[in-house]
Amino acid sequence: MQSHRIISGLTILMMVVLVAAGYLLVAQPQLAAASTANESLTTVNGQIASSQATIARLKIEQKKLPSLKSQLAKLRHSIPGEADISAYIDALNALASSAGVSITAIKVDNAVAYTPPVVLAPVAPAAGAATPSPAPSTSAAPTAPVAPTAWAPTTDPLITAANFVAIPVSITTTGAWPATQAFISGLQKGARLYLVTGIQTSVASADTGAGSITAVIQGYVYVLLDPKGTALAEKDGTSSPTPTPTPTVSVSPNPSGSSTPTPTTSPTP
């Protein structure tokens, strides 16, 4: 009887051991693999959702692409990738004709490399400066004035002296003052950016007509080198050309007195 109990106990123990061994050797690895697969599935689903959101955003941005290309074309016309002074002179001739003035001279000087603006710190009051003391009163003491903050110009690290230049251009015109004003306004609002830095006027000679004035307009046009062209040039082992015009390019008026000047020297971009 005792032996039967021992055999029964050993049998039950072996069954428990077999169940435990089956769980540890078969079920546990499968459960761990299933858990890992679930985690991977969650990660992949998150990546898919993120990719779908990115695709949806790109589709929205793609609809804006034609408008962005149009803006880019206008900006490239405003600040081109090369000097192209000859085409600019043609545009000036057309503007002068529509405004009613005659261009008598155009001068293009050497290009000037871009220099980032320097932010000037506000000037602090001198130490020990005497301040007049007001008469004693019962009112509250005045607060100290707040020092003005310096103006911070807008800059871009992508715009450097290596890819951005300013070309001084001086234009001399003859015509009535309203027509001269229209010409200057057209310069500032034209397709190509022209920054007016100075205007000098004087009474024109008598043979140009009564009420005519001579105006000398000084300013800059700008050139931004194409970064793609520069990168390709560096990849090929060649240097990208810098759009520097020939020094002191002068343009004299036609003998016929028309508003279209004849260049005496062709600028070289």
C-alpha positions as CSV (number, residue, x, y, z in Angstrom):
1,M,0.0,0.0,0.0
2,Q,2.8,2.3,0.9
3,S,4.5,1.6,-2.4
4,H,1.4,2.5,-4.3
5,R,1.3,5.9,-2.7
6,I,4.9,6.5,-3.5
7,I,4.4,5.5,-7.1
8,S,1.3,7.7,-7.3
9,G,3.2,10.6,-5.8
10,L,6.1,10.2,-8.2
11,T,3.7,10.0,-11.1
12,I,2.0,13.2,-10.1
13,L,5.4,14.9,-9.6
14,M,6.6,13.8,-13.0
15,M,3.4,15.1,-14.6
16,V,4.0,18.5,-12.9
17,V,7.6,18.5,-14.0
18,L,6.6,17.7,-17.6
19,V,4.0,20.5,-17.6
20,A,6.5,23.0,-16.2
21,A,9.1,21.8,-18.6
22,G,6.7,22.1,-21.5
23,Y,5.7,25.6,-20.5
24,L,9.4,26.7,-20.1
25,L,10.7,25.0,-23.2
26,V,7.7,25.5,-25.6
27,A,5.1,28.0,-24.4
28,Q,7.4,30.6,-22.8
29,P,9.5,31.2,-26.0
30,Q,6.4,31.3,-28.1
31,L,4.8,33.9,-25.7
32,A,8.0,36.0,-25.7
33,A,8.1,35.9,-29.5
34,A,4.5,36.9,-29.7
35,S,5.1,39.8,-27.3
36,T,8.1,40.9,-29.4
37,A,6.0,40.7,-32.5
38,N,3.3,42.8,-30.9
39,E,5.9,45.5,-30.0
40,S,7.3,45.5,-33.5
41,L,3.8,45.7,-34.9
42,T,3.1,48.8,-32.7
43,T,6.3,50.4,-33.8
44,V,5.6,49.7,-37.5
45,N,2.1,51.1,-37.1
46,G,3.5,54.2,-35.6
47,Q,6.0,54.6,-38.4
48,I,3.2,54.1,-41.0
49,A,1.0,56.7,-39.3
50,S,4.0,59.2,-39.3
51,S,4.7,58.4,-42.9
52,Q,1.1,58.9,-43.9
53,A,1.0,62.3,-42.0
54,T,4.2,63.3,-43.9
55,I,2.7,62.3,-47.2
56,A,-0.4,64.2,-46.5
57,R,1.6,67.3,-45.6
58,L,3.7,66.9,-48.8
59,K,0.6,66.7,-50.9
60,I,-0.6,70.0,-49.4
61,E,2.8,71.6,-50.0
62,Q,2.8,70.2,-53.6
63,K,-0.3,72.3,-54.3
64,K,1.7,75.4,-53.4
65,L,4.6,74.5,-55.7
66,P,3.4,76.5,-58.8
67,S,3.0,79.6,-56.6
68,L,6.4,79.1,-55.0
69,K,8.0,78.6,-58.4
70,S,6.4,81.9,-59.6
71,Q,7.7,83.7,-56.6
72,L,11.1,82.2,-57.1
73,A,11.1,83.4,-60.7
74,K,10.3,86.9,-59.7
75,L,13.0,86.9,-57.0
76,R,15.6,85.6,-59.5
77,H,14.6,88.4,-61.8
78,S,14.9,90.9,-59.0
79,I,18.3,89.6,-57.9
80,P,19.7,87.5,-60.8
81,G,22.5,85.0,-60.8
82,E,24.7,87.1,-63.1
83,A,25.3,90.8,-63.8
84,D,23.6,90.9,-67.2
85,I,24.2,94.7,-67.5
86,S,23.3,94.8,-71.2
87,A,19.8,93.6,-70.5
88,Y,19.5,96.0,-67.6
89,I,20.4,98.9,-69.9
90,D,17.7,97.9,-72.3
91,A,15.2,97.9,-69.5
92,L,16.4,101.4,-68.4
93,N,15.9,102.6,-72.0
94,A,12.3,101.3,-72.0
95,L,11.6,102.9,-68.7
96,A,13.1,106.2,-69.8
97,S,10.9,106.2,-72.9
98,S,7.7,105.5,-71.0
99,A,8.5,108.1,-68.3
100,G,9.4,110.8,-70.8
101,V,13.1,111.5,-70.0
102,S,16.3,111.1,-71.9
103,I,19.2,109.1,-70.5
104,T,22.4,110.9,-71.2
105,A,24.9,108.7,-69.3
106,I,25.1,105.4,-67.5
107,K,28.1,104.5,-65.4
108,V,28.7,101.0,-63.9
109,D,31.6,100.6,-61.4
110,N,33.3,97.6,-59.9
111,A,31.2,95.1,-58.0
112,V,31.4,95.4,-54.2
113,A,31.4,92.2,-52.1
114,Y,28.6,91.9,-49.5
115,T,29.5,92.8,-45.9
116,P,27.2,91.6,-43.2
117,P,25.8,94.6,-41.2
118,V,27.3,95.3,-37.8
119,V,24.8,95.8,-34.9
120,L,25.9,98.9,-33.0
121,A,25.4,98.7,-29.2
122,P,23.5,101.6,-27.7
123,V,25.6,104.4,-26.4
124,A,25.7,104.4,-22.6
125,P,25.7,107.8,-20.8
126,A,29.1,109.0,-19.8
127,A,30.2,108.0,-16.3
128,G,30.0,110.9,-13.8
129,A,27.9,113.0,-16.1
130,A,26.2,115.8,-14.1
131,T,22.5,115.6,-14.0
132,P,20.5,118.8,-12.9
133,S,18.7,118.2,-9.6
134,P,15.1,119.3,-9.6
135,A,13.7,121.4,-6.8
136,P,12.4,119.3,-3.8
137,S,8.8,118.3,-4.2
138,T,6.4,115.9,-2.6
139,S,5.7,114.0,-5.9
140,A,7.1,110.5,-6.5
141,A,10.7,110.3,-7.7
142,P,11.0,110.0,-11.5
143,T,12.1,106.6,-12.8
144,A,15.4,106.2,-14.7
145,P,15.0,106.3,-18.5
146,V,15.2,103.0,-20.3
147,A,18.2,102.7,-22.5
148,P,17.2,102.3,-26.2
149,T,17.8,98.9,-27.8
150,A,19.9,98.7,-30.9
151,W,18.2,97.9,-34.2
152,A,19.0,94.4,-35.4
153,P,19.1,94.2,-39.2
154,T,17.9,91.0,-40.8
155,T,20.7,88.7,-41.9
156,D,21.0,85.2,-43.4
157,P,24.1,82.9,-42.9
158,L,23.6,81.7,-46.5
159,I,24.2,85.2,-47.9
160,T,28.0,85.8,-47.8
161,A,30.6,87.9,-49.6
162,A,31.4,84.8,-51.7
163,N,28.0,84.6,-53.4
164,F,26.4,88.1,-53.0
165,V,27.7,91.3,-54.6
166,A,26.4,94.9,-55.2
167,I,27.2,96.7,-58.4
168,P,27.2,100.6,-58.3
169,V,25.1,102.0,-61.2
170,S,24.8,105.8,-61.8
171,I,22.2,107.1,-64.3
172,T,22.1,110.6,-65.6
173,T,18.8,111.8,-67.1
174,T,17.4,115.0,-68.6
175,G,13.7,115.9,-68.6
176,A,10.9,117.6,-66.8
177,W,10.7,117.1,-63.0
178,P,7.5,115.1,-63.0
179,A,8.9,112.8,-65.7
180,T,12.1,112.5,-63.7
181,Q,10.1,111.5,-60.6
182,A,8.2,108.9,-62.7
183,F,11.5,107.5,-63.9
184,I,12.9,107.3,-60.3
185,S,9.7,105.6,-59.1
186,G,10.0,103.1,-61.9
187,L,13.6,102.4,-60.9
188,Q,12.6,101.5,-57.4
189,K,9.5,99.5,-58.5
190,G,11.1,97.7,-61.5
191,A,11.5,94.0,-62.0
192,R,15.1,94.2,-61.0
193,L,16.0,95.5,-57.6
194,Y,17.7,99.0,-57.7
195,L,18.5,100.6,-54.4
196,V,18.7,104.4,-54.8
197,T,21.4,105.9,-52.5
198,G,21.6,109.4,-53.8
199,I,20.0,111.9,-56.3
200,Q,21.6,115.1,-57.5
201,T,19.6,117.6,-59.7
202,S,20.5,120.7,-61.6
203,V,19.0,123.0,-64.2
204,A,19.6,121.6,-67.7
205,S,21.1,123.6,-70.5
206,A,18.8,125.8,-72.6
207,D,19.0,123.6,-75.7
208,T,17.2,120.7,-73.8
209,G,14.0,122.7,-73.4
210,A,12.5,125.0,-70.9
211,G,11.9,123.5,-67.5
212,S,14.2,120.5,-68.0
213,I,16.5,119.4,-65.2
214,T,19.4,117.1,-65.2
215,A,19.3,114.3,-62.5
216,V,22.1,112.0,-61.5
217,I,20.7,109.0,-59.8
218,Q,23.1,106.8,-57.8
219,G,22.4,103.3,-56.5
220,Y,23.1,99.6,-56.6
221,V,21.9,96.5,-58.4
222,Y,22.6,93.1,-56.9
223,V,23.8,89.7,-58.0
224,L,23.3,86.4,-56.1
225,L,25.3,83.5,-57.4
226,D,23.3,80.3,-57.9
227,P,24.4,77.9,-55.2
228,K,23.7,74.9,-57.4
229,G,26.1,76.3,-60.1
230,T,28.7,77.0,-57.4
231,A,28.4,73.4,-56.1
232,L,28.7,71.9,-59.5
233,A,31.8,74.0,-60.3
234,E,33.4,72.9,-57.0
235,K,32.6,69.3,-57.8
236,D,34.2,69.6,-61.2
237,G,37.2,71.2,-59.8
238,T,36.6,74.6,-61.4
239,S,35.8,77.9,-59.8
240,S,32.5,79.6,-60.3
241,P,32.9,83.0,-62.1
242,T,32.2,86.1,-60.1
243,P,29.9,88.6,-61.9
244,T,32.2,91.6,-61.7
245,P,31.6,94.3,-64.4
246,T,34.3,96.1,-66.1
247,P,35.5,99.2,-64.1
248,T,33.9,102.5,-65.0
249,V,31.6,101.6,-67.8
250,S,30.2,104.8,-69.4
251,V,27.3,105.2,-71.7
252,S,26.9,108.3,-73.9
253,P,23.7,109.6,-75.5
254,N,22.9,109.1,-79.2
255,P,23.7,112.1,-81.4
256,S,20.1,112.0,-82.5
257,G,19.0,113.0,-79.0
258,S,16.8,109.9,-78.5
259,S,16.3,108.4,-75.1
260,T,18.2,105.2,-76.1
261,P,21.9,105.6,-75.1
262,T,24.7,103.9,-77.0
263,P,27.2,102.1,-74.8
264,T,30.8,103.1,-75.3
265,T,32.1,100.1,-73.4
266,S,30.3,96.8,-72.9
267,P,30.3,95.5,-69.3
268,T,31.6,92.0,-68.8
269,P,29.6,90.1,-66.2
